[in-house]
Amino acid sequence: MSRDGLQASERRERRVPGGTECVLDLARGRDVVPAIWLTPAANGPTPAALLLHGFSSSKERMSQSVGRELLALGVASLSLDLPFHGERDGDAGSLSRNPLALVGAWRTAIAESRDAITWLAAHASVEVARLAIVGYSLGGFLALMTAAEDERLRVIALAAAGDLPDHTPYASLVRGLVNPLRAAERLDGRPLLLVNGRSDTTTRPAQAQRLFDAADEPKTLHWYTGGHWPPATAIAMTARWVADRLHAVGETQAARPRRTG
């Protein structure tokens, strides 16, 4: 199965509550991106979401948490292993010690996310007008940057994500590569959800608040009691929020022109 630059080969498939789980290898040039594809037991095309995990994590954590919640609500999901994570070769911890490798991995992850959206948009079982992206922590930053440049994504949900940390070294240079505030401004009225912990010491509440303030309406900021990983109640709420907004997107809804400058 070919999807504009991605070729999917199925490793295994099994029935799960609410639908089917397929473990895929998505070939992108010389790279292979392991993925989990959850599809609801439904007749006809369904909404779908791309799920992006956090630092030192994997596709399984997203698929088995928010992915399963979305599946129960009739939403398909594709979870990827990001570069240097999960089944992919490399040491994620080494990225923090090698700025060039970090920049390269970031650019690769953005390109793979864009290709995954193209794969979803072309899939016969997916409603192309109803695509979402859900990112956690590092995956939240990637999801935001991807959504800012891709209007096919109609709904955006970010957990444990926000603006750059206070006192980021070489902040002006870093913002040249990754500027969450500018990305939030470029969502142009697409629904945005931020889910953040009041006691999170990795993505601090002030970072989440800055990002929320930079985005236009409609937007929602949900605070949970806890640290970096959301509790089950917050994960279920996120899935319901995404599903409700995807189901509400009209088939004839046109994307607005993006602002420039």
C-alpha positions in Angstrom: 0.0 0.0 0.0 1.6 3.3 -1.1 0.7 6.7 0.2 2.7 9.5 -1.5 6.2 8.5 -0.4 5.2 6.1 2.4 4.9 2.4 1.8 3.1 0.4 4.5 3.8 -3.2 5.1 1.8 -5.0 7.8 3.6 -7.1 10.4 0.6 -8.4 12.3 -3.0 -7.6 12.9 -5.3 -8.5 15.8 -8.8 -7.7 17.0 -9.0 -5.4 20.0 -12.0 -4.0 21.8 -13.8 -1.6 19.4 -11.8 -2.5 16.3 -8.5 -3.7 14.9 -4.9 -3.1 15.7 -2.2 -3.4 13.0 1.5 -3.1 13.5 3.0 -1.5 10.4 6.4 -0.6 9.0 6.1 2.7 7.1 9.0 2.9 4.6 10.2 6.4 3.9 13.2 6.3 1.6 15.8 4.3 3.4 14.1 4.8 6.8 11.5 2.5 8.3 9.1 4.1 10.7 7.3 1.5 13.0 3.7 2.4 13.6 0.5 1.2 15.2 -2.7 1.7 13.2 -6.0 1.4 15.2 -9.2 1.3 13.2 -12.7 1.2 14.6 -15.2 -1.5 13.6 -17.3 0.8 11.5 -18.9 0.8 8.0 -17.4 3.6 5.9 -14.7 6.2 6.5 -14.0 7.5 10.0 -12.1 10.4 11.5 -8.5 9.8 12.3 -5.7 11.2 14.5 -1.9 11.1 14.3 -0.4 10.4 17.8 3.1 11.6 18.7 4.8 10.4 21.9 7.2 12.1 24.3 11.0 11.9 24.8 12.4 8.5 25.6 8.9 6.9 25.0 7.4 5.0 22.1 4.3 4.5 19.9 2.9 1.9 22.3 2.3 4.4 25.1 0.2 6.7 22.9 -1.6 3.8 21.2 -2.5 2.1 24.4 -3.7 5.2 26.2 -5.3 7.9 24.1 -5.4 5.7 21.0 -7.6 3.1 22.7 -9.8 5.9 24.1 -10.3 7.3 20.6 -11.0 3.9 19.2 -13.9 3.5 21.5 -15.3 6.8 20.2 -15.1 5.8 16.6 -11.8 7.6 15.7 -8.9 5.8 14.0 -5.3 6.6 15.1 -1.8 6.2 13.8 1.0 6.2 16.4 4.6 6.5 15.3 8.0 5.7 16.8 10.0 9.0 16.5 13.6 9.0 15.4 16.0 7.5 18.0 12.9 6.1 19.9 11.0 2.9 20.3 12.1 0.2 17.8 14.3 2.6 15.9 18.1 2.5 16.1 19.9 5.1 18.2 20.1 6.5 21.8 17.6 9.1 22.5 19.6 10.3 25.5 22.6 11.1 23.2 20.5 13.8 21.4 20.9 16.2 24.3 24.6 16.0 24.0 24.8 16.4 20.3 23.1 19.6 19.0 23.6 18.7 15.3 22.0 15.3 15.8 19.1 16.9 17.7 18.4 19.3 14.9 18.6 16.5 12.4 16.2 14.3 14.4 13.8 17.2 14.8 13.7 17.9 11.1 13.3 14.2 10.3 10.4 13.9 12.8 8.6 16.9 11.3 9.0 15.5 7.8 7.8 12.1 8.9 4.8 13.6 10.6 3.8 15.5 7.4 4.2 12.3 5.4 2.1 10.4 7.9 -0.7 13.0 7.6 -0.5 12.5 3.8 -0.8 8.7 4.3 -3.9 9.2 6.5 -5.5 11.6 4.1 -5.2 9.2 1.3 -6.4 6.1 3.2 -9.7 4.7 2.0 -11.0 4.2 5.6 -10.3 7.8 6.7 -12.4 10.9 6.2 -9.9 13.4 4.9 -11.9 16.4 6.2 -11.7 15.0 9.8 -8.0 14.7 10.7 -6.5 15.5 14.1 -3.1 15.5 15.7 -2.4 14.6 19.4 1.0 15.1 20.9 2.5 14.5 24.4 5.5 16.4 25.7 8.1 16.4 22.9 5.4 15.0 20.7 3.3 18.0 21.6 6.0 20.4 20.3 6.2 18.3 17.1 2.4 18.2 16.8 2.1 22.0 17.2 4.8 22.7 14.6 3.3 20.2 12.2 -0.2 21.7 12.6 1.0 25.2 12.0 2.2 24.2 8.5 -0.5 21.7 7.6 -4.1 22.9 7.4 -5.4 19.4 6.7 -5.2 19.0 10.5 -8.5 20.4 11.7 -8.2 19.6 15.5 -5.0 19.9 17.7 -4.6 18.5 21.2 -1.3 18.9 23.2 -0.6 17.3 26.5 2.3 18.4 28.8 3.5 20.8 26.1 3.9 24.6 26.1 6.3 27.4 25.2 10.1 27.0 25.5 11.4 26.7 29.0 12.4 29.9 30.8 16.1 30.6 30.5 16.5 28.4 27.4 20.2 28.7 26.3 20.5 30.6 23.1 16.8 31.2 23.1 16.8 33.5 20.1 18.6 30.9 18.0 16.4 28.1 19.3 13.3 30.0 18.3 14.6 30.2 14.8 14.1 26.5 14.6 11.3 25.9 17.1 9.0 28.8 18.1 5.8 27.4 19.8 4.3 30.8 20.3 4.5 31.6 16.6 3.2 28.2 15.7 0.2 28.7 18.0 -0.6 32.0 16.2 -0.7 30.1 12.9 -3.4 27.7 13.9 -5.9 30.3 12.5 -8.9 29.3 14.6 -8.7 25.6 14.5 -9.7 24.1 17.8 -6.8 23.7 20.2 -6.7 21.8 23.5 -3.8 22.1 26.1 -3.8 19.5 28.9 -1.2 20.3 31.6 -0.3 19.3 35.1 -0.3 21.9 37.8 2.7 20.1 39.4 4.6 19.4 36.2 8.3 20.3 36.6 9.2 19.3 33.0 6.8 21.5 31.2 5.9 24.1 33.8 2.5 25.7 34.1 3.9 29.1 33.0 5.0 27.6 29.7 1.6 26.1 29.1 -0.1 29.5 29.9 2.1 31.4 27.5 1.3 29.0 24.7 -2.4 29.2 25.5 -2.3 33.0 25.5 -0.6 33.1 22.1 -3.3 31.0 20.4 -6.6 32.3 19.0 -10.0 31.0 19.9 -11.4 28.4 20.0 -9.0 27.1 22.6 -9.3 25.2 25.9 -6.7 24.8 28.7 -7.4 21.9 31.0 -5.4 21.6 34.2 -5.0 18.3 36.0 -3.6 17.6 39.4 -0.3 15.9 38.9 3.0 15.9 37.1 4.2 15.3 33.5 2.1 12.3 32.5 -1.7 12.9 32.6 -4.0 10.7 34.7 -6.5 8.4 33.1 -9.3 10.9 33.6 -7.4 13.6 31.6 -6.5 11.1 28.8 -10.2 10.1 28.5 -11.2 13.8 28.5 -8.7 14.5 25.8 -10.0 11.7 23.6 -13.6 12.9 24.1 -12.7 16.5 23.2 -10.9 15.4 20.0 -13.7 13.0 19.0 -16.4 15.6 19.6 -14.7 18.2 17.5 -13.7 15.8 14.7 -17.3 14.6 14.4 -18.5 18.2 14.3 -16.2 19.2 11.4 -18.4 19.7 8.3 -17.5 17.8 5.1 -17.7 21.1 3.2 -15.7 23.1 5.7 -13.0 25.0 3.8 -9.6 25.8 5.3 -9.0 29.5 5.8 -6.1 31.2 4.2 -3.1 31.3 6.5 -1.8 34.6 7.6 1.6 35.7 6.4 4.3 37.9 7.8 
